[in-house]
Amino acid sequence: MSDPSAVLRRLRRTDASAVLAAFASNPDMARQGDVSNVPEAERYVDRLIAADSPHEAWAVAEGDMLVGLVCVTVDEANRNGWFWYWMSDAARGRGWMSRAAATVAEWALTVRGLQRLELGHRVNNPASGAIAMHAGFVKEGTEREKFLVGGQRIDVDTYGRLRSDPPPPFDAVPMIG
């Protein structure tokens, strides 16, 4: 059954302060972008919502307050998308991101008409892999030593989901707008 307080809605410029709070909630968020003050948060949001942006950005909201983001960076020429997501520390552990990711992935492959979605996560972040699998992504491999984090090389697991893949069973998060 859907949690009535969790919704997906389009990212808005007024979300900048909530984006800043999310980035401040966990040092690992620095991997998602350079956001450490209000102007940087506004630039981050503006880049995602610009009219000519390749991003389909969906806020995961509790009531109307952004607590996370699911985004598809669209490659129109190939009808593919790079799929990515993050959640503020306070909203983690509720299962919302798994449901939100599955909902947006299904939307991207059906309503948006993309053929393929792909994502990658650091192997030392197994929660992100669990979210990907819950959203119907299939692990396709490991990119060895892809990232340099804190002076240490980190492997990245890669996943893909095709329009022709069967959708996973999931409890959709309501999408507004």
C-alpha positions as CSV (number, residue, x, y, z in Angstrom):
1,M,0.0,0.0,0.0
2,S,1.3,3.5,-0.9
3,D,2.6,5.7,1.9
4,P,0.4,8.8,1.5
5,S,3.2,11.2,2.6
6,A,5.6,10.1,-0.2
7,V,5.1,11.6,-3.6
8,L,7.1,12.2,-6.8
9,R,6.8,15.7,-8.3
10,R,8.9,17.8,-10.6
11,L,11.9,19.5,-9.1
12,R,11.4,23.2,-8.7
13,R,13.7,26.2,-8.0
14,T,12.1,26.6,-4.6
15,D,13.6,23.2,-3.7
16,A,17.1,24.7,-3.5
17,S,17.1,25.1,0.3
18,A,16.0,21.4,0.7
19,V,18.7,20.3,-1.8
20,L,21.2,22.2,0.4
21,A,20.0,20.5,3.5
22,A,20.2,17.1,1.8
23,F,23.8,17.7,0.7
24,A,24.7,18.9,4.3
25,S,23.1,15.7,5.7
26,N,25.8,13.3,4.6
27,P,29.4,13.9,3.4
28,D,29.0,11.3,0.7
29,M,26.5,13.6,-1.0
30,A,29.5,15.6,-2.3
31,R,29.8,12.9,-5.0
32,Q,26.4,14.1,-6.3
33,G,27.6,17.7,-7.0
34,D,29.1,20.8,-5.6
35,V,26.4,22.2,-3.2
36,S,27.6,23.8,0.0
37,N,25.6,27.1,0.0
38,V,22.4,28.5,-1.3
39,P,23.7,29.9,-4.6
40,E,25.3,26.6,-5.4
41,A,22.1,24.8,-4.6
42,E,20.2,27.2,-6.8
43,R,22.7,26.6,-9.7
44,Y,22.4,22.8,-9.1
45,V,18.6,22.9,-9.4
46,D,18.6,25.4,-12.3
47,R,20.9,23.1,-14.3
48,L,18.4,20.2,-13.8
49,I,15.2,22.1,-14.6
50,A,16.4,24.4,-17.4
51,A,14.2,24.3,-20.5
52,D,17.1,22.9,-22.6
53,S,18.2,20.5,-19.9
54,P,18.5,16.8,-20.8
55,H,17.4,15.9,-17.3
56,E,14.1,14.5,-16.2
57,A,14.3,15.4,-12.5
58,W,11.7,14.1,-10.0
59,A,11.7,15.2,-6.4
60,V,10.9,12.6,-3.8
61,A,8.8,14.6,-1.4
62,E,7.4,14.1,2.0
63,G,4.2,16.1,1.8
64,D,5.7,18.9,-0.3
65,M,9.2,18.9,1.1
66,L,12.0,17.5,-1.1
67,V,13.8,14.7,0.7
68,G,15.4,13.0,-2.3
69,L,15.8,13.1,-6.1
70,V,15.4,10.6,-8.9
71,C,16.7,11.8,-12.3
72,V,17.1,10.5,-15.8
73,T,19.7,12.2,-17.9
74,V,18.3,11.6,-21.4
75,D,20.4,10.8,-24.5
76,E,17.7,11.6,-27.1
77,A,19.7,10.4,-30.1
78,N,19.9,6.9,-28.7
79,R,16.6,7.0,-26.6
80,N,18.6,6.0,-23.5
81,G,19.0,7.5,-20.1
82,W,21.5,7.6,-17.3
83,F,19.5,6.9,-14.1
84,W,20.6,8.4,-10.8
85,Y,19.2,9.1,-7.4
86,W,20.0,10.4,-3.9
87,M,18.2,10.7,-0.6
88,S,18.7,12.9,2.4
89,D,20.0,11.1,5.5
90,A,16.8,11.7,7.5
91,A,14.6,10.1,4.8
92,R,16.7,6.9,4.3
93,G,15.6,3.5,5.5
94,R,11.9,4.1,4.8
95,G,11.9,2.2,1.4
96,W,10.9,5.4,-0.4
97,M,13.8,5.5,-2.8
98,S,13.3,1.9,-3.9
99,R,9.7,2.6,-4.7
100,A,10.5,6.0,-6.3
101,A,13.3,4.6,-8.4
102,A,11.0,1.8,-9.7
103,T,8.2,4.3,-10.4
104,V,10.5,6.7,-12.4
105,A,12.2,3.9,-14.3
106,E,8.8,2.5,-15.4
107,W,7.7,6.0,-16.4
108,A,10.9,6.6,-18.3
109,L,10.6,3.4,-20.3
110,T,6.8,3.7,-21.0
111,V,5.5,7.3,-20.9
112,R,8.8,8.9,-21.8
113,G,9.5,6.3,-24.4
114,L,13.2,5.5,-23.6
115,Q,14.6,2.1,-24.7
116,R,17.3,1.7,-22.1
117,L,18.2,3.0,-18.7
118,E,21.6,2.5,-17.1
119,L,23.2,3.4,-13.8
120,G,26.3,2.7,-11.8
121,H,27.1,2.8,-8.1
122,R,30.3,2.4,-6.0
123,V,30.6,-1.2,-4.7
124,N,31.0,0.1,-1.2
125,N,27.4,1.4,-1.4
126,P,25.4,-1.8,-1.5
127,A,22.1,0.0,-0.6
128,S,22.3,1.7,-4.0
129,G,22.6,-1.7,-5.7
130,A,19.6,-3.0,-3.8
131,I,17.6,0.0,-5.0
132,A,18.6,-0.6,-8.6
133,M,17.6,-4.3,-8.4
134,H,14.3,-3.4,-6.8
135,A,13.7,-1.0,-9.7
136,G,14.1,-3.8,-12.2
137,F,17.7,-3.1,-13.2
138,V,20.0,-6.1,-14.1
139,K,23.6,-6.0,-13.0
140,E,25.7,-6.0,-16.2
141,G,29.2,-5.8,-14.8
142,T,31.8,-4.1,-12.7
143,E,34.1,-1.3,-13.8
144,R,37.3,-1.9,-11.9
145,E,38.9,1.1,-10.1
146,K,36.7,3.6,-11.9
147,F,36.6,6.3,-9.1
148,L,39.3,7.8,-7.0
149,V,37.7,8.5,-3.6
150,G,39.8,9.8,-0.7
151,G,42.9,8.5,-2.4
152,Q,41.5,5.0,-2.9
153,R,40.4,3.4,-6.2
154,I,36.8,2.2,-6.0
155,D,35.1,-0.3,-8.3
156,V,31.6,0.6,-9.8
157,D,28.9,-1.9,-10.4
158,T,26.9,-1.1,-13.6
159,Y,23.2,-2.0,-14.2
160,G,20.8,-1.7,-17.1
161,R,17.1,-1.9,-17.7
162,L,15.5,-2.3,-21.1
163,R,12.0,-1.4,-22.1
164,S,11.6,-5.1,-23.0
165,D,12.6,-6.3,-19.5
166,P,9.6,-7.3,-17.4
167,P,8.7,-4.6,-14.9
168,P,9.4,-5.6,-11.3
169,P,6.6,-5.9,-8.8
170,F,6.6,-2.6,-6.8
171,D,4.3,-0.2,-4.9
172,A,4.3,2.9,-7.1
173,V,4.9,6.3,-5.5
174,P,2.2,8.8,-6.8
175,M,3.6,11.1,-9.5
176,I,2.2,14.6,-9.6
177,G,2.9,17.0,-12.4
